[in-house]
């Protein structure tokens, strides 16, 4: 069911791209010409048309204005991105994530969404929605796995994830689930699709105690910070706040283990969980 939901949504984005190409050519405008008018590069227009990347809402609105499509692309955007599979406070961050060229994030308790496996995401979702139907849980897991698709694209962002050791040791979904999850994180790092570091328990206090943080950079827009607490999230683009967040992230990076030592710790934690499965 989750796989089917992902496939149908991808097909809808492919339709979005095909319509964009058709209406652009009818204008007639080249990708570069349309890009100049909506304040993105011609290459981005090409990626939108191929459903490789997804536009931000304001870009979809400007495309409607330039191509005189009476809000068609804005309506499609809202249906595909601004949907109830995501919490309202997170939906806009998802849209930005799709067009970011750099994503740097820290998670203090759980494995970041972009690195989660389906069983791990399912276990987390059941924990936070204990009375939800199987269908609703499947939709939310599908949405999370769909997000991780950006790390598979040829145009994937430069992704840097810092995890606290707590995220490695908390047995979400049981020992087998955690072993698979940590092996997936390690494999993603070794395939150079992500740069992963771990802040060990031994580091003690650090610059982002108990706070998740995501820094995003873009080709044609200023950087943005997304922070999240329980049932609330906030996007910040004020330059002073972005600068402070960058400073905190750099301090955290300095407190983390080296990439090599981080992978060794992830491997060790995975082996610990794997041993638990063999003794039960």
Secondary structure, 3 states (H helix, E strand, C coil): CHHHHHHHHHHHHHHHHHHHHHHHHHCCCCHHHHHHHHCCCHHHHHHHHCCCCCCCHHHHHHHHHHHCCCCHHHHHHHHHCCCCCCCHHHHHHHHHHCCCCEEEEEECCCCCHHHCCHHHHHHHHHHHCCCCCHHHHHHHHHHHHHHHHHHCCCCCCEEEEEEEHHHHHCCCCCHHHHHHHHHHHHHHHHCCCCEEEEECHHHCCCCCCCCEEEEEECCCCCCEEEEEECCEEEEECCHHHHHHHHHHHHHHHHHCCCHHHHHHHHHHHHHHHHHHHHCC
